[in-house]
Amino acid sequence: MTPSAKGAVNSAGAGHLPSFAGEEKSGRSLCRSTAPPAFLYDRAMATTLQTLTTPGSGGRRASVSRATKETRISAAINLDGTGKYDIKTGIGFLDHMLEQLSRHSLIDITLRAEGDLHIDYHHTTEDSGLVLGECLAKELGDRAGIRRYGSATIPMDETLTEVALDASNRPYLIWKVAFSKPKLGTMDTELFKEWFQAFAQLGGLTLHVWNHYGDNNHHIVESCFKGLARALRVAVEIDPRQTTAVPSTKGVL
């Protein structure tokens, strides 16, 4: 499903977040009887989603909020951070992977998500990738001064994964990763490709992810996120030899 079909992104901060299907006004609050308590509309949570920031001051920063009938997600990043993270998606394994992304890229990430987890994890996983990709593209702007390319080969015990990317503003994903089981804990392993696809699409990345070999599914996917982190760390760094130049003979990316 395309981003435009799933709901608009509000880069400046969402206004009043739309109610979900089935929500009804009841006095001063909104409620719905069929959803689990964690998914009730909460104005305090909505306000939090609109005001997320990353720690400290300075650096290249961006924040994005996205609200659809399936998810409400807000994120803030600092490309020049130290790898600090505060991430709550409601999906423990996805939190763990996004924490790896932050720590090993040195990109500070703050993210909050509410999603229709009573259905499955698909929408929350995909939309968190969309929001973080949008944050990245928003802060990179015309991409002047960045190194643009990055790659990493990550060993993790019996597993070896290679990630290469071009911050070209031409989204493309090559995903050569296979899992031996359909789930990791409660998370469908097929959803990891959906996250990488969404992140590459809105982040404007040509992204190649290739797991050369591995037996442990946890190691395989974690090496993918760590490889992305290390490659991204290099690609978005400012090149001191061309701090204001767009890294392309075309003059634009």
C-alpha positions as CSV (number, residue, x, y, z in Angstrom):
1,M,0.0,0.0,0.0
2,T,1.4,3.4,-1.0
3,P,2.0,6.1,1.6
4,S,-0.6,8.4,-0.1
5,A,-3.2,5.7,0.1
6,K,-2.5,5.0,3.8
7,G,-2.7,8.6,5.0
8,A,-0.9,11.9,4.9
9,V,2.2,12.7,6.7
10,N,2.3,16.0,8.7
11,S,5.9,17.0,8.9
12,A,5.2,20.1,11.0
13,G,3.3,18.2,13.7
14,A,-0.2,16.8,13.5
15,G,-3.2,18.8,14.4
16,H,-6.1,17.1,15.9
17,L,-5.6,13.4,15.4
18,P,-8.5,11.7,13.7
19,S,-10.6,9.2,15.7
20,F,-10.5,5.5,14.8
21,A,-13.4,3.7,13.3
22,G,-15.7,2.6,16.1
23,E,-14.8,5.4,18.5
24,E,-17.8,7.1,20.0
25,K,-18.2,10.3,22.0
26,S,-19.0,9.6,25.6
27,G,-19.1,12.7,27.8
28,R,-15.7,14.4,27.7
29,S,-13.8,11.4,26.3
30,L,-13.8,9.1,23.4
31,C,-14.2,5.4,23.9
32,R,-14.8,2.2,22.0
33,S,-15.8,-1.0,23.4
34,T,-14.3,-3.5,20.9
35,A,-10.6,-2.4,21.1
36,P,-8.2,-3.4,23.9
37,P,-7.5,-0.7,26.5
38,A,-4.0,0.1,25.1
39,F,-5.6,1.3,21.9
40,L,-8.3,3.6,23.3
41,Y,-8.1,7.2,22.0
42,D,-6.1,9.2,24.5
43,R,-5.7,13.0,24.2
44,A,-2.7,13.0,26.5
45,M,-1.0,10.5,24.2
46,A,-2.0,12.4,21.1
47,T,-0.4,15.5,22.6
48,T,2.8,13.6,23.3
49,L,2.9,12.4,19.7
50,Q,2.9,16.0,18.5
51,T,5.7,17.2,20.7
52,L,8.4,14.6,20.5
53,T,12.1,15.8,20.5
54,T,15.5,14.2,20.8
55,P,17.8,14.9,23.8
56,G,20.1,17.9,23.9
57,S,20.4,20.7,21.5
58,G,22.1,21.4,18.1
59,G,22.6,18.9,15.3
60,R,20.5,18.1,12.3
61,R,17.1,17.4,13.6
62,A,13.7,16.6,12.2
63,S,10.3,15.4,13.5
64,V,7.3,13.9,11.8
65,S,3.8,12.9,12.9
66,R,1.5,10.5,10.9
67,A,-2.0,9.6,11.7
68,T,-4.2,7.1,9.9
69,K,-7.2,4.9,10.8
70,E,-4.6,2.2,11.5
71,T,-1.8,3.9,13.4
72,R,-0.7,7.1,15.1
73,I,3.0,7.5,15.0
74,S,5.4,10.4,15.8
75,A,9.1,10.4,15.7
76,A,12.1,12.8,16.1
77,I,15.7,12.2,15.1
78,N,19.0,13.9,15.4
79,L,21.5,12.8,12.7
80,D,24.4,14.2,14.7
81,G,23.4,12.5,17.9
82,T,25.2,9.9,20.1
83,G,22.8,6.9,19.6
84,K,20.3,7.8,22.3
85,Y,16.9,6.3,21.9
86,D,13.5,6.3,23.5
87,I,11.3,4.0,21.4
88,K,7.9,2.5,22.2
89,T,6.0,0.9,19.3
90,G,4.0,-1.7,21.3
91,I,6.0,-4.4,19.6
92,G,8.9,-5.5,21.7
93,F,11.1,-7.1,19.0
94,L,10.6,-4.0,16.7
95,D,11.6,-1.8,19.6
96,H,14.8,-3.9,20.0
97,M,15.7,-3.5,16.3
98,L,15.1,0.2,16.2
99,E,17.2,0.6,19.3
100,Q,20.0,-1.2,17.4
101,L,19.5,1.2,14.5
102,S,19.9,4.2,16.8
103,R,22.8,2.9,18.8
104,H,25.0,1.8,15.9
105,S,24.2,4.8,13.5
106,L,24.6,7.3,16.4
107,I,21.3,8.8,15.2
108,D,19.2,9.8,18.2
109,I,15.7,8.5,17.8
110,T,12.6,9.2,19.9
111,L,9.4,7.4,18.7
112,R,5.9,6.7,19.9
113,A,3.4,4.5,18.1
114,E,-0.2,3.5,18.7
115,G,-1.4,0.8,16.2
116,D,-4.1,-1.7,15.6
117,L,-2.1,-4.5,17.2
118,H,-5.3,-6.4,18.0
119,I,-5.3,-7.1,14.2
120,D,-1.6,-7.8,13.6
121,Y,1.8,-6.0,13.6
122,H,1.8,-5.2,9.9
123,H,0.5,-1.6,10.0
124,T,2.6,-0.5,13.0
125,T,5.8,-2.0,11.6
126,E,5.4,-0.5,8.1
127,D,4.3,2.9,9.3
128,S,7.1,3.2,11.8
129,G,9.5,2.7,8.8
130,L,7.6,5.4,6.8
131,V,7.8,7.9,9.6
132,L,11.5,7.4,10.3
133,G,12.2,7.5,6.5
134,E,10.3,10.8,6.3
135,C,12.3,12.2,9.2
136,L,15.5,11.2,7.4
137,A,14.5,12.8,4.1
138,K,13.1,15.9,5.8
139,E,16.4,16.6,7.5
140,L,18.7,15.7,4.6
141,G,16.8,18.2,2.4
142,D,18.7,18.7,-0.8
143,R,21.4,16.3,0.6
144,A,24.2,18.8,0.1
145,G,27.4,18.0,1.9
146,I,26.7,14.4,2.8
147,R,28.9,11.5,1.8
148,R,25.9,9.9,0.2
149,Y,27.2,6.3,0.0
150,G,27.7,3.9,2.9
151,S,28.2,0.1,3.3
152,A,28.8,-2.3,6.1
153,T,29.4,-6.0,6.5
154,I,28.2,-7.3,9.8
155,P,29.2,-10.6,11.4
156,M,27.0,-11.9,14.2
157,D,28.1,-15.3,15.5
158,E,27.3,-17.7,12.6
159,T,25.6,-15.0,10.5
160,L,27.1,-12.6,8.0
161,T,25.1,-9.8,6.4
162,E,26.1,-7.0,4.0
163,V,24.2,-3.7,3.6
164,A,25.0,-1.0,1.0
165,L,23.1,2.2,0.4
166,D,23.0,5.3,-1.7
167,A,21.1,8.3,-0.3
168,S,20.3,9.1,-3.9
169,N,16.6,10.2,-3.4
170,R,15.8,7.3,-5.7
171,P,14.1,4.7,-3.5
172,Y,14.8,1.1,-4.3
173,L,15.2,-2.0,-2.1
174,I,17.0,-5.2,-2.9
175,W,16.2,-7.7,-0.1
176,K,18.1,-11.0,-0.2
177,V,17.2,-12.3,3.2
178,A,15.5,-15.6,3.9
179,F,14.2,-16.8,7.3
180,S,13.7,-20.4,8.3
181,K,10.7,-19.7,10.5
182,P,7.6,-17.6,9.9
183,K,7.8,-15.9,13.3
184,L,10.3,-14.5,15.8
185,G,8.4,-14.6,19.0
186,T,5.1,-13.1,18.1
187,M,6.4,-11.1,15.1
188,D,6.0,-12.3,11.5
189,T,9.4,-12.5,9.9
190,E,7.9,-11.3,6.6
191,L,7.3,-7.9,8.2
192,F,11.0,-7.0,8.3
193,K,11.1,-6.6,4.6
194,E,8.1,-4.3,4.9
195,W,9.9,-2.1,7.3
196,F,13.0,-1.8,5.2
197,Q,10.9,-1.1,2.1
198,A,9.0,1.6,3.9
199,F,12.1,3.2,5.3
200,A,13.9,3.2,1.9
201,Q,10.8,4.5,0.1
202,L,10.3,7.6,2.2
203,G,13.9,8.0,3.1
204,G,14.9,8.3,-0.5
205,L,17.4,5.4,-0.3
206,T,18.7,2.9,-2.8
207,L,19.2,0.1,-0.3
208,H,20.7,-3.4,-0.8
209,V,20.5,-5.9,2.1
210,W,22.1,-9.3,1.6
211,N,22.3,-12.0,4.2
212,H,25.2,-14.2,3.0
213,Y,24.5,-17.0,5.5
214,G,23.2,-17.7,9.0
215,D,21.1,-20.1,11.0
216,N,19.6,-18.1,13.8
217,N,16.7,-15.9,12.6
218,H,17.3,-13.4,15.4
219,H,20.9,-13.0,14.4
220,I,19.9,-12.6,10.7
221,V,17.4,-9.8,11.2
222,E,19.5,-8.0,13.9
223,S,22.6,-8.1,11.6
224,C,20.4,-6.4,8.9
225,F,19.4,-3.5,11.2
226,K,23.0,-3.2,12.5
227,G,24.3,-3.2,8.9
228,L,21.8,-0.5,7.9
229,A,22.8,1.5,11.0
230,R,26.5,1.4,10.1
231,A,26.0,2.2,6.5
232,L,23.6,5.0,7.2
233,R,26.1,6.5,9.7
234,V,28.6,6.9,6.9
235,A,26.2,8.0,4.2
236,V,24.6,10.9,6.1
237,E,27.9,12.3,7.6
238,I,29.0,15.7,6.3
239,D,32.0,15.4,4.1
240,P,34.5,18.0,5.2
241,R,35.8,18.3,1.7
242,Q,32.5,19.3,0.2
243,T,30.3,20.7,3.0
244,T,27.9,22.6,0.7
245,A,28.0,20.6,-2.6
246,V,25.4,18.2,-3.7
247,P,27.3,14.9,-4.2
248,S,26.2,14.4,-7.8
249,T,27.4,15.6,-11.3
250,K,23.8,16.5,-12.0
251,G,23.9,19.1,-9.2
252,V,20.7,17.8,-7.7
253,L,19.6,14.6,-6.0
